[in-house]
Amino acid sequence: MRIILLGPPGAGKGTQSERIVARYGIPQLSTGDMLRSAVSAGTPVGLEAKAVMESGGLVSDAIVVGIVADRIEEADAKAGFILDGFPRTVEQAKALDAMLAQKGIALDAVVEFVVDENALVGRIAKRAEETAARGQPVRKDDTPEVFKTRLEAYRKQTAPLSDYYAGTGLLQKIDGMKPVESVTGDLTDILERYAATSAS
């Protein structure tokens, strides 16, 4: 089962990813984690990424796709994987499609968490208040100003992926504003179809 989770920051992708990992035993692949691990392992693409980062540059789409390509060859990803936070742009999505096609594999589904952005800002502000009330440090990402900037970046760069994947027939949408358990139920309903296919 190979899936991508789409949705703005705060939509609950991280929470649902953990549940998918626990239920289906497939890894959640975060590009940040994969990048760090490729750099520390000294793989060819990791060394390339390290050189770019040390010179203060941004790692190119080609390098990121190369890192994903290496990672999905590892044993734990053979039965499938969840991509969260990648692709971020339509260009990255096209590069990912081409790489997967070269390997003779394809995505099963792209699930988008549809949310009310105004409600999300309120949700994040509440989370920040509760964290501060417990005497714990508030994540920089959880301040309403930073969060709104992240939402704006999502809207510009990543939201167009919804139309892109709708065009491929892979996109499925679920209501991310429902309670967490209901969202898990809706997500499981979608994924069970692919779990049955990949097991057969």
Secondary structure as the mmCIF struct_conf table of DSSP 4:
data_model
#
loop_
_struct_conf.conf_type_id
_struct_conf.id
_struct_conf.beg_label_comp_id
_struct_conf.beg_label_asym_id
_struct_conf.beg_label_seq_id
_struct_conf.end_label_comp_id
_struct_conf.end_label_asym_id
_struct_conf.end_label_seq_id
STRN STRN1 ARG A 2 LEU A 6
TURN_TY1_P TURN_TY1_P1 PRO A 9 GLY A 10
BEND BEND1 ALA A 11 GLY A 12
HELX_RH_AL_P HELX_RH_AL_P1 LYS A 13 TYR A 24
STRN STRN2 GLN A 28 LEU A 29
HELX_RH_AL_P HELX_RH_AL_P2 THR A 31 ALA A 41
TURN_TY1_P TURN_TY1_P2 GLY A 42 GLY A 42
HELX_RH_AL_P HELX_RH_AL_P3 PRO A 44 GLU A 54
TURN_TY1_P TURN_TY1_P3 SER A 55 GLY A 56
HELX_LH_PP_P HELX_LH_PP_P1 GLY A 57 SER A 60
HELX_RH_AL_P HELX_RH_AL_P4 ASP A 61 ARG A 71
TURN_TY1_P TURN_TY1_P4 ILE A 72 GLU A 73
BEND BEND2 GLU A 74 GLU A 74
HELX_RH_3T_P HELX_RH_3T_P1 ALA A 75 ALA A 77
TURN_TY1_P TURN_TY1_P5 LYS A 78 ALA A 79
STRN STRN3 PHE A 81 ASP A 84
BEND BEND3 GLY A 85 GLY A 85
BEND BEND4 THR A 89 THR A 89
HELX_RH_AL_P HELX_RH_AL_P5 VAL A 90 LYS A 103
TURN_TY1_P TURN_TY1_P6 GLY A 104 GLY A 104
STRN STRN4 ALA A 109 VAL A 114
HELX_RH_AL_P HELX_RH_AL_P6 GLU A 117 ALA A 133
TURN_TY1_P TURN_TY1_P7 ARG A 134 GLY A 135
HELX_LH_PP_P HELX_LH_PP_P2 GLN A 136 ARG A 139
HELX_RH_3T_P HELX_RH_3T_P2 LYS A 140 ASP A 142
BEND BEND5 THR A 143 THR A 143
HELX_RH_AL_P HELX_RH_AL_P7 PRO A 144 ALA A 153
HELX_RH_PI_P HELX_RH_PI_P1 TYR A 154 THR A 158
TURN_TY1_P TURN_TY1_P8 ALA A 159 PRO A 160
HELX_RH_AL_P HELX_RH_AL_P8 LEU A 161 THR A 168
TURN_TY1_P TURN_TY1_P9 GLY A 169 GLY A 169
STRN STRN5 LEU A 171 ASP A 175
TURN_TY1_P TURN_TY1_P10 GLY A 176 MET A 177
BEND BEND6 LYS A 178 LYS A 178
HELX_RH_AL_P HELX_RH_AL_P9 VAL A 180 ALA A 199
#
